[in-house]
């Protein structure tokens, strides 16, 4: 997951899933267009449930050169050979996450609507920072409201990639792309798309390519 001159898609898994049943849906979505990474985000489940999901879904992503990121759990990311971990304000601190997964893994940090938190994370060595929420979302109760201007300022002042997250869909994402987001993190905007996840991935990529 490296710096790009154009925006790319950062998929996050649905909040509830059967990993075996979801595997084919995921494969079809990843085959429909460019995807930078997939974040496994399962809350309020036990470790065995997360491990089973990693075992089923990580090969699907990595076989397609899509980075596999585990939310919140640097210990499981390291133990299972994931490509990296994403941590938020209530998760392990960046330094702990980095020490756990190693220098070659991806570590991303949720920065909400705070440029200060983002600067501190970037200075510490985070591979990307995430801002949000940009739009209303049903995935979780957002703790902050980010602005398009934040993306513009961040992209003008640093080369550390930024991820926009929160209620992003094919219909509302264009201003975020224009503002300089390196990645769009999407959940329902792909998995609940009217025409299916594969159609959503293809549509996002057309927008990134400037085709529509």
C-alpha positions in Angstrom: 0.0 0.0 0.0 2.2 2.8 -1.3 1.7 6.4 -2.1 -0.2 6.9 -5.4 -0.9 9.9 -7.6 -4.5 8.8 -7.9 -7.0 7.6 -5.4 -7.5 3.9 -4.7 -10.1 1.8 -2.9 -9.6 0.6 0.7 -12.2 -2.0 1.4 -13.4 -2.8 4.9 -15.3 -6.0 5.6 -19.0 -6.0 6.7 -19.4 -5.8 10.5 -20.9 -9.3 10.5 -20.0 -12.1 8.2 -19.7 -15.8 7.7 -16.1 -16.0 6.3 -16.7 -19.2 4.3 -19.9 -17.8 2.7 -18.2 -14.4 2.2 -15.2 -15.7 0.4 -16.7 -15.9 -3.1 -18.3 -12.4 -2.7 -15.0 -11.0 -1.7 -13.2 -12.7 -4.6 -15.7 -11.3 -7.1 -15.4 -7.8 -5.7 -11.6 -7.9 -5.8 -11.6 -9.2 -9.4 -13.8 -6.3 -10.5 -11.2 -3.6 -10.3 -8.2 -2.2 -8.5 -8.3 -2.5 -4.7 -5.4 -1.4 -2.5 -6.2 -3.3 0.6 -8.8 -5.1 2.6 -9.3 -4.4 6.3 -10.8 -7.2 8.4 -12.9 -5.4 11.0 -14.8 -7.7 13.4 -15.9 -6.2 16.7 -17.2 -8.0 19.8 -16.1 -11.4 18.7 -13.6 -13.8 20.2 -10.1 -14.4 18.9 -10.9 -17.7 17.3 -13.6 -16.1 15.2 -11.1 -13.5 14.0 -8.5 -16.2 13.3 -11.0 -18.2 11.2 -11.9 -15.1 9.2 -8.2 -14.4 8.6 -7.6 -17.9 7.5 -10.5 -17.8 5.0 -10.1 -14.3 3.7 -6.5 -13.3 3.8 -5.5 -15.7 1.0 -8.2 -14.3 -1.3 -6.8 -10.8 -0.8 -3.1 -11.7 -1.0 -3.4 -13.9 -4.1 -4.7 -10.7 -5.8 -1.9 -8.5 -4.5 -4.3 -6.8 -2.1 -2.8 -5.9 1.3 -4.7 -7.6 4.2 -5.0 -5.4 7.2 -6.4 -6.5 10.6 -8.3 -3.9 12.6 -7.4 -3.3 16.2 -5.3 -6.4 16.8 -1.6 -6.1 16.1 -1.0 -9.3 18.0 -3.2 -11.4 15.7 -2.0 -9.5 12.6 1.6 -10.5 13.4 0.7 -14.1 14.4 -1.3 -14.8 11.3 1.0 -13.1 8.8 -1.2 -10.2 7.8 0.2 -7.3 5.9 -0.5 -4.9 8.6 -2.8 -3.5 11.3 -5.1 -0.5 11.7 -5.4 1.1 15.1 -7.8 3.8 16.5 -7.9 6.0 19.5 -9.2 3.2 21.8 -6.8 0.5 20.4 -3.1 -0.2 20.9 -0.9 3.0 20.6 1.0 3.3 17.4 4.3 2.5 19.0 2.9 -0.7 20.5 1.4 -1.7 17.2 4.6 -1.0 15.3 6.7 -3.0 17.8 4.3 -5.9 17.5 4.0 -6.2 13.7 7.5 -5.1 12.8 9.1 -2.5 10.6 8.0 -4.0 7.3 4.3 -4.2 8.1 1.7 -1.5 7.4 0.4 0.4 10.4 -2.4 2.9 9.8 -3.9 5.2 12.4 -7.4 6.7 12.8 -7.1 10.4 13.3 -10.7 11.4 13.2 -10.9 15.1 12.6 -7.6 16.0 14.2 -4.7 17.2 12.1 -2.6 17.2 15.2 -3.1 13.5 15.9 -2.4 12.9 12.2 0.9 14.8 12.3 2.0 13.0 15.4 1.2 9.6 13.8 3.0 10.6 10.6 6.0 11.8 12.5 6.1 8.5 14.5 6.2 6.5 11.2 2.6 5.6 10.4 2.1 4.4 6.9 -1.1 6.2 6.5 -3.6 8.3 8.5 -7.3 8.1 8.3 -9.8 11.0 8.6 -13.5 10.7 9.1 -16.4 10.5 9.2 -17.1 12.5 6.1 -20.8 11.4 5.7 -23.4 9.8 7.9 -22.7 6.1 8.4 -24.5 3.2 9.9 -21.4 1.1 10.3 -20.7 2.7 13.7 -21.4 5.8 15.6 -18.8 8.3 14.4 -16.8 10.2 17.0 -16.0 13.1 14.7 -17.0 14.9 11.6 -14.2 15.5 9.1 -14.2 18.1 6.3 -13.1 18.0 2.7 -10.7 20.9 3.5 -8.8 18.6 5.9 -7.9 16.4 2.9 -6.9 19.4 0.9 -4.6 20.8 3.6 -3.1 17.4 4.4 -2.3 16.5 0.8 -0.7 19.9 0.3 1.6 19.7 3.3 2.8 16.0 3.4 3.4 12.9 1.4 2.1 10.6 4.1 -1.0 9.0 2.5 -4.5 9.8 3.9 -7.6 7.6 4.0 -11.1 9.1 3.9 -13.7 7.1 5.7 -17.3 7.3 6.8 -20.5 6.8 4.7 -18.6 7.0 1.4 -20.5 5.8 -1.7 -20.1 6.0 -5.5 -22.5 8.9 -5.5 -20.8 11.1 -2.9 -17.1 10.3 -3.2 -16.0 12.7 -6.0 -15.3 15.7 -3.8 -13.0 13.5 -1.6 -11.1 12.3 -4.6 -10.7 15.9 -5.9 -9.5 17.1 -2.5 -6.6 14.7 -2.6 -7.6 11.6 -0.6 -5.1 8.8 -1.4 -7.6 6.0 -0.4 -11.3 5.8 0.2 -12.3 3.4 2.9 -15.7 1.9 2.1 -18.0 -0.6 3.8 -21.7 -0.4 2.9 -20.9 1.6 -0.2 -19.6 -1.6 -1.7 -21.2 -4.5 0.1 -24.7 -3.0 0.1 -24.5 -1.5 -3.4 -27.8 -1.9 -5.3 -26.0 -3.7 -8.2 -23.7 -5.7 -6.0 -20.2 -5.4 -4.6 -18.4 -6.1 -7.9 -20.4 -3.4 -9.7 -19.5 -0.9 -6.9 -15.8 -1.7 -7.1 -15.9 -1.1 -10.9 -17.8 2.1 -10.4 -15.4 3.5 -7.9 -12.5 2.8 -10.2 -14.2 4.5 -13.1 -14.4 7.6 -10.9 -10.8 7.3 -9.8 -9.8 7.1 -13.5 -11.9 10.2 -14.3 -14.2 8.2 -16.7 -17.4 9.5 -15.2 
